[in-house]
Amino acid sequence: MGDPLTQADIDREIADIGAAVAKAVAAGEPEPERVTRDYPPYRSSLLRHPRHPLILTEEAEVELRGPVFGVTDVTDLDRDLTLHHTGEPLGERITVTGRILDRAGRPVRGQLVEVWQANAAGRYAHQRDQHPAPLDPNFTGTGRCLTDDEGRYSFVTIKPGAYPWKNHVNAWRPAHIHFSIFGTAFAQRLVTQMYFPNDPLFPYDPIYNSVTGEAARQRMIARYDHDLSSPEWSLGYRWDIVLDGPSATWMEEGR
Amino acid sequence: MKPTPSQTVGPFFGYALPQAGGGDLAPAGHPDAVVVHGHVYDGAGDPIPDALLEFWQADPAGSLTGKPGSMRRDHVDGSFAGRDGVRFTGFARVATDADGHWALRTLPPGAATPGRPPYISVCVFARGLLQHLYTRVYLEPGTDPLLASLDPGRRATLLATPESPGVYTHDIRLQGDGETVFLDFG
């Protein structure tokens, strides 16, 4: 075993990759739009990404269709994470809303959006999260809803806390909400994380920085929207999501 | 429009995304039900206990219409109610267990394209995997342009292995020897 990995080690790796990307962009390469599966500063990615290139196949009749969900798959309470227990959860009450669009800007209608997150103290209601922050008996941190005809989703929750993890010594994740989204095609599937504006932990986090393009990173950050805030009740954040997917999915009318 | 980038599903999806019976896609007691099961392995050959697999497929007649009800909820107490035991929804979701093992109980898909071998589409998520990966499981041998384009060793990673009547094994290897073929749809 070598010395424990420090934040300075990880900072250096993130900076080196960033410099290589900046050099490529200066030489005329487009800025990266997607995440990099092989991103060594995130140590867990080392053995969990394929080394072979993906095989291109445009024959994807199954993947260009996708599962459907309906009123049986959600309840009215699912979108309000503050109502899942008898008491009010602790923390800063927030509304998170936005639209799910395909790359042609068409709304993704009637599809399932799922979220999960840590509580206000930065602790997940998961047995494997054992860091010494309190669990909140009034907050589980899971929610789901179906998008409406404009592709809109909406959740009421509390702002999650930052939390430590074991990638390196003194590693902390910026506050985030996990999102799982279905498009109209299985090939448009997306699981990602929504971040909050101006988080001081951004430069230190290898998962956030695994998206090596600055403009692309910004697309993971919600915007504070004062018009969404509710007097003496909650603060509002707006985050639109654009689903990736093969060009064939840009042409299909959203459901 | 520019796509929203992917991020890893992380280690803590287990209380949010999977549900009991998530891999029981075949209607209860259906005589044609088959089981496909296997492990998910990392580049060191170790099982991955925090992967999530999603399956999407045609019904036995080849229809890709799908049906709601894969994640049916109990509207009385908000818990998961499981599928209704009758309709074939076409979608299943299974988390690997502590041993990296998963199992899907389904009906063999029909051909979505006449004359082409049917397959089950698989989407793989895991802690450490920053963007999901797509692969396929073909239960019966056949030829389509994708299979024909692969050398035999790589092709084998997409073909389920019969284990006993109605039971197939199928391992998914994210990296290294026998690395599974993962797909890009253009």
Boltz contact constraints between the chains, C-beta under 6 A:
constraints:
  - contact:
      token1: [A, 33]
      token2: [B, 2]
      max_distance: 6.0
  - contact:
      token1: [A, 34]
      token2: [B, 5]
      max_distance: 6.0
  - contact:
      token1: [A, 35]
      token2: [B, 5]
      max_distance: 6.0
  - contact:
      token1: [A, 35]
      token2: [B, 6]
      max_distance: 6.0
  - contact:
      token1: [A, 35]
      token2: [B, 130]
      max_distance: 6.0
  - contact:
      token1: [A, 35]
      token2: [B, 131]
      max_distance: 6.0
  - contact:
      token1: [A, 37]
      token2: [B, 130]
      max_distance: 6.0
  - contact:
      token1: [A, 37]
      token2: [B, 131]
      max_distance: 6.0
  - contact:
      token1: [A, 44]
      token2: [B, 127]
      max_distance: 6.0
  - contact:
      token1: [A, 44]
      token2: [B, 128]
      max_distance: 6.0
  - contact:
      token1: [A, 45]
      token2: [B, 128]
      max_distance: 6.0
  - contact:
      token1: [A, 45]
      token2: [B, 130]
      max_distance: 6.0
  - contact:
      token1: [A, 47]
      token2: [B, 42]
      max_distance: 6.0
  - contact:
      token1: [A, 47]
      token2: [B, 43]
      max_distance: 6.0
  - contact:
      token1: [A, 47]
      token2: [B, 44]
      max_distance: 6.0
  - contact:
      token1: [A, 47]
      token2: [B, 175]
      max_distance: 6.0
  - contact:
      token1: [A, 48]
      token2: [B, 42]
      max_distance: 6.0
  - contact:
      token1: [A, 48]
      token2: [B, 126]
      max_distance: 6.0
  - contact:
      token1: [A, 48]
      token2: [B, 128]
      max_distance: 6.0
  - contact:
      token1: [A, 48]
      token2: [B, 129]
      max_distance: 6.0
  - contact:
      token1: [A, 48]
      token2: [B, 174]
      max_distance: 6.0
  - contact:
      token1: [A, 50]
      token2: [B, 175]
      max_distance: 6.0
  - contact:
      token1: [A, 50]
      token2: [B, 179]
      max_distance: 6.0
  - contact:
      token1: [A, 50]
      token2: [B, 182]
      max_distance: 6.0
  - contact:
      token1: [A, 51]
      token2: [B, 175]
      max_distance: 6.0
  - contact:
      token1: [A, 52]
      token2: [B, 179]
      max_distance: 6.0
  - contact:
      token1: [A, 54]
      token2: [B, 182]
      max_distance: 6.0
  - contact:
      token1: [A, 54]
      token2: [B, 184]
      max_distance: 6.0
  - contact:
      token1: [A, 55]
      token2: [B, 181]
      max_distance: 6.0
  - contact:
      token1: [A, 55]
      token2: [B, 183]
      max_distance: 6.0
  - contact:
      token1: [A, 56]
      token2: [B, 184]
      max_distance: 6.0
  - contact:
      token1: [A, 56]
      token2: [B, 186]
      max_distance: 6.0
  - contact:
      token1: [A, 57]
      token2: [B, 146]
      max_distance: 6.0
  - contact:
      token1: [A, 57]
      token2: [B, 183]
      max_distance: 6.0
  - contact:
      token1: [A, 58]
      token2: [B, 186]
      max_distance: 6.0
  - contact:
      token1: [A, 59]
      token2: [B, 145]
      max_distance: 6.0
  - contact:
      token1: [A, 60]
      token2: [B, 185]
      max_distance: 6.0
  - contact:
      token1: [A, 61]
      token2: [B, 112]
      max_distance: 6.0
  - contact:
      token1: [A, 61]
      token2: [B, 113]
      max_distance: 6.0
  - contact:
      token1: [A, 62]
      token2: [B, 112]
      max_distance: 6.0
  - contact:
      token1: [A, 62]
      token2: [B, 121]
      max_distance: 6.0
  - contact:
      token1: [A, 63]
      token2: [B, 121]
      max_distance: 6.0
  - contact:
      token1: [A, 63]
      token2: [B, 185]
      max_distance: 6.0
  - contact:
      token1: [A, 65]
      token2: [B, 64]
      max_distance: 6.0
  - contact:
      token1: [A, 67]
      token2: [B, 56]
      max_distance: 6.0
  - contact:
      token1: [A, 67]
      token2: [B, 66]
      max_distance: 6.0
  - contact:
      token1: [A, 67]
      token2: [B, 91]
      max_distance: 6.0
  - contact:
      token1: [A, 68]
      token2: [B, 66]
      max_distance: 6.0
  - contact:
      token1: [A, 68]
      token2: [B, 68]
      max_distance: 6.0
  - contact:
      token1: [A, 69]
      token2: [B, 68]
      max_distance: 6.0
  - contact:
      token1: [A, 70]
      token2: [B, 68]
      max_distance: 6.0
  - contact:
      token1: [A, 72]
      token2: [B, 68]
      max_distance: 6.0
  - contact:
      token1: [A, 72]
      token2: [B, 69]
      max_distance: 6.0
  - contact:
      token1: [A, 72]
      token2: [B, 72]
      max_distance: 6.0
  - contact:
      token1: [A, 73]
      token2: [B, 68]
      max_distance: 6.0
  - contact:
      token1: [A, 73]
      token2: [B, 71]
      max_distance: 6.0
  - contact:
      token1: [A, 75]
      token2: [B, 73]
      max_distance: 6.0
  - contact:
      token1: [A, 75]
      token2: [B, 75]
      max_distance: 6.0
  - contact:
      token1: [A, 75]
      token2: [B, 78]
      max_distance: 6.0
  - contact:
      token1: [A, 77]
      token2: [B, 78]
      max_distance: 6.0
  - contact:
      token1: [A, 103]
      token2: [B, 1]
      max_distance: 6.0
  - contact:
      token1: [A, 105]
      token2: [B, 1]
      max_distance: 6.0
  - contact:
      token1: [A, 116]
      token2: [B, 16]
      max_distance: 6.0
  - contact:
      token1: [A, 124]
      token2: [B, 12]
      max_distance: 6.0
  - contact:
      token1: [A, 125]
      token2: [B, 15]
      max_distance: 6.0
  - contact:
      token1: [A, 126]
      token2: [B, 12]
      max_distance: 6.0
  - contact:
      token1: [A, 126]
      token2: [B, 15]
      max_distance: 6.0
  - contact:
      token1: [A, 142]
      token2: [B, 16]
      max_distance: 6.0
  - contact:
      token1: [A, 186]
      token2: [B, 56]
      max_distance: 6.0
  - contact:
      token1: [A, 186]
      token2: [B, 121]
      max_distance: 6.0
  - contact:
      token1: [A, 187]
      token2: [B, 185]
      max_distance: 6.0
  - contact:
      token1: [A, 189]
      token2: [B, 123]
      max_distance: 6.0
  - contact:
      token1: [A, 191]
      token2: [B, 9]
      max_distance: 6.0
  - contact:
      token1: [A, 191]
      token2: [B, 125]
      max_distance: 6.0
  - contact:
      token1: [A, 192]
      token2: [B, 6]
      max_distance: 6.0
  - contact:
      token1: [A, 192]
      token2: [B, 7]
      max_distance: 6.0
  - contact:
      token1: [A, 193]
      token2: [B, 7]
      max_distance: 6.0
  - contact:
      token1: [A, 210]
      token2: [B, 130]
      max_distance: 6.0
  - contact:
      token1: [A, 211]
      token2: [B, 5]
      max_distance: 6.0
  - contact:
      token1: [A, 216]
      token2: [B, 5]
      max_distance: 6.0
  - contact:
      token1: [A, 219]
      token2: [B, 4]
      max_distance: 6.0
  - contact:
      token1: [A, 241]
      token2: [B, 4]
      max_distance: 6.0
  - contact:
      token1: [A, 242]
      token2: [B, 1]
      max_distance: 6.0
  - contact:
      token1: [A, 242]
      token2: [B, 3]
      max_distance: 6.0
  - contact:
      token1: [A, 242]
      token2: [B, 4]
      max_distance: 6.0
  - contact:
      token1: [A, 244]
      token2: [B, 3]
      max_distance: 6.0
  - contact:
      token1: [A, 246]
      token2: [B, 185]
      max_distance: 6.0
  - contact:
      token1: [A, 246]
      token2: [B, 186]
      max_distance: 6.0
